[in-house]
């Protein structure tokens, strides 16, 4: 059995495979513990992303006639479906068409995410999980970042007027109802129950079950709907036993699609907002949603986090607050 303590550095946004990384660490820990009980029974899993510093790149080799084209590494390495050679936003559009999810539904969800995030910040619900970051500036006062910034910048009057980004005709995904480009980092400490006892550490939560799932890469937005049932079956629980759901908001469409397929109660999903309004740095989002669940749940309650990733995969994790 693994137990979990958590730390979140920086307030920011992003999209990421960190939840899958956590699951790999747990599996590795379990295998190691069987062979040598004191080996790898305490581990740290974390991830970061500075999307604002992602460079533009070009191919190596001789410069061709006519010059070279610089490519945005965020798009090339982070936001492109390498199998279908399209932006992940186009995959979201494909899912919206399949499941008949409208632009208006996605806009309404995004506005709700911003509203929930602002209410949560104002109520201090993120205080225990966010560590302020101080940036020194020569000859100027230090800059202290202690909260997510995006949710205060939104102009709700512009949301329905924005042009779609990935599909001009009959498109649904816009800059407002998708997550934006941001910086952030997150880390968690994982340890076995025996290690926690030996080190006199009081864990915040236990990881009750976890699973991966995969679908056709173009359908990656709905992959969580296939990972979640595996987790529930493994834990012997029903949807009604879950107090809180976190579905990573790579796009508003992702949450709407998975709520529809899993028949989830919207009042239990992303109750304090998500990546649309809080952020989705690619390398840290999986840990962020797990950390937030741990700090939000009350003792004995279950929370289930899930995240999709470009390429068709998804990871899901069930935690119980101790």
N, C-alpha and C positions, 0 to 999 in steps of 0.2 A: 504494500500500500504506500502511496506517495502522499506527502503533505506539502502544502504550499504556503510560502510567505511572499510578499510582493513589494516592489518599489517601482515607481514611475518617475522618470526624469523628463522634465520639460513638458510644456503644454503645447500640443501641436496636432498635425493631421497626417493621414497616410493610409496605404493599403499594404497588406503583407502576409507572408507565409509563416509568421512567428508561432502561431498556434500549432501548426504542423511540426515546427521545430521543437516545441515543448513536448509534443507527443513522442517524437523520436528520442528526446532525452529521457523521457520516462521509460520507454521500452528498453533503451540501453542500460539505464539504471537497474531495471528489474533483472535483466540478463546478468549484469555484473554482480548483483547482490546474491544471486543464486550460487555463483561460482566462488565468490570471495566476499563475505558479508560486510567487510569494512572498506571495500573498494567502491568508489563512486557512489556512496550513499548520500552524498551532499553535492548538489550541482547548481550552477547558475546558468540560466538561459536568458538571452536578451537579444535585442536588435535595435538598430537605429537607422534613420534615414535623414539626410540633409538634401532634400529635393531642390532647395534653392541654390545649392552648389553643384548640382549635376551638370557636367560639361557638355558642350557640343563636340562631336567627334567626326573624324573622316577616315577613310580607308588608308592603309599603308600603301607604299609603292610610288612609282613615278607619277608625277602630276600629269593628268591627261590634257589634251588640247581642249580649251574651253573652261579649264579650272575644275575645282572639286566642289562637292556639295557637303556642307556640314549637316550632321543629323543630331537631333535632340536625344541625348542618351536616356532621358526619362521615358520618352515614347518608344525608342528603339528597344531598350532592354527591359523596361518596366511595365509598359502599357500596351504592348502589341501581342496579339495571339499569333505565335510563331507558326502554328499549324495552318491557319487559314490566311495568314498575312494581312490581317485587318486589326484595327484598333479595338480594344476591349469594349469601348463604347458602342461599336457596331454589333458586338455580341449581345450587349444589353438591348439594343434596338430589336435584334432578332427575337430575344426572349419576350420583349414587350408585345411584339406582334403575335407570337404563339399563344400567349396567355391573355391577350386582349386587355392589357394594362395601358391606360391612356396617359397622355401628357398631363392632363388635369389631375389625375390621381397621383402622379409622381410629384408634381408641383405642390400639391396639398400635403403630401408626406414630408417633403423637404421643409416647408414652412413649419410644420409641426415639430420636426427635428430641431430646428433653430429655436423654437419656442421652449421646448423641453430643456435644451442645453442652457439657455439663458436663465431659466427658472432654477436649474440645478446649481449653476455657478452662484447665482444670487443667494441661494439657500446654504451655500458652503458644502455641498455634497461631494465635491471633488477635493476638498482641502486635505484629507488624509493621504491621498494617493499621488498628489502632484508635488514635486520638489522644485522650488524656484531656481532658475538659472541666472547667474550674474555674468554679464559680459563687460569686460573692462574696455574703456575707450580712452585713448591717450589724450589728455588735456580736456576731457569732457567727463561729466558724471557717469558712473556705471549705469548700464542698462540692465534692469531686472525684469525677466520674463517669468511671470508667476501664474498665468492663466492662458487658455486658448484665446486667440485674438479674433478669429474669423466670425464668430457668432455676433459680434458687435458691429460688424461692417455691413451686414446684409441690408438691402433696401427691398422690402417685401413688395413694394409697388411695381418693381421692375421684373419680378419673377415670371408673371404670365406673358411678358412682352419679349423675353429673351429668345433669340434664334436658337434652333436646335444645332447641335455641334457636329454630329456624326452622320446624320441623314437629313438632307434638305427637304425632301418631299415626304410628308406624313411622318416625320421624325418626332421623337418624344423626349430624348435626353438632352438636357441643357446644362450650362455651367452651374445653374442654381440647384438642380436636383441630382447632381453628381458630387462626389467628394472633390476637394481641390488639392493643389500641390502645397505641401507643408513639410516642416522639419519636426523631428521628435525622436525620442528613445524610450525604451521600456525594458525592464528586467525583472525576473522572478527568481526566487530561491526554491529549489526542489530538494526534498530529502525524504528518506524513509522514516516511518514511524519510530523505528528503533534508534535511528540517528537523532531524531528530535528529542527522544527521551534521554539519550546519552549526553547530549549537549545542553539539556535543560531549556530547550526552545519550545515556546508555545506557538503552534502553527495557527494561521488564520483560517485555513480550510483544508479539506482533504479532496483529492481528485478521485471521484467515484467511478468514472468511466470515460473513455475517449475512443474516437474512431475516425478513420478517413473514408472518403468515397470519391469516385470519379465518374465523369460523364463525358460525352463528346465535347471537345474543347470549346466549340462555339456556344455550348449550353452551360458554360461554367457558372453563370449567375444562379442557377438552380441546384448546383451540386450540394449545398448544405442540406437540402431536403432529403438527400439520400444518406448523408452521414448521421443526421439527428436520430432517425429510427434505430440505427445500429447502437447508438449510445443508450437510448432508452431501453432497448431489449437487453443489452448487457447488464444494465443496472437494475432491471426488473421494475422499472417505473413507468408511469403513464404521463401523458402531457399535463394532465391535471395536477400532478405532483410537483411541477416546476413552478417556482415562485417568480422567476425572472429569466427572460430570454435576451441574449445579445446576438444579433445578426449583423455582421459588419456591413456598414453602409457604403460600399464601394460606389454604388449608385442607389438612389431611392428605389429603383426598379428591383434591385436584389432583395430588399426587405419585403417589398410588396409581393414579389413572386413566391418567396419562401413562406411567408405568412399564409398565402393562398393555398399552396400545395400541402402545407402541414396543418392547415386549419388552426392557426394559433390565435390566441386572444390578443388583439393589438394593444390592449391596456397593460400587457406584461412584457411587451417587446421594446427594447431600447428606450426604457422609461426616462432616461436622462439625456436623450439625444444620442447621436452617433457620428460616424465619420463625415457625413454630409455637412454637419455643423461644427463638429469638434476636430476633425482632421483624420487623415489616413496616410501617414508616412509609410512607405511600402514595407520597411523592415520591422515595424513595431506594433502594428495594429492588433495582431492576434493576442499579444500579451496585454495590451491596453484593455481590451474588452474583458479578459479574464480578471485582471486586477480590479477593474471597476465593479464587476460582479461580487468579488470577494469582499470589497469594502462596503457594498450596498446591502448585501444579504444579512439577515439576522441569524443567530445561532440555530442550527437545525434545518434551515431552509436550503433548497437546491436551486442552482442557477445553471443554465446551459448556454454555452457560447459556441458560435459557429462562424466560419469565415471561408469564403470561396477564394480560389486563386486562378490566375490566368493559366490555361492549359487544361482546364476541366476538372481540377481537383477541389476538394473541400475537407476541412477538419472540424471536428466538434468535440467539446469537452464539457463534462458534467462535474461541477464542484458542489460540495456541501460546506456551508459555513460552520465552524466549530465554536 
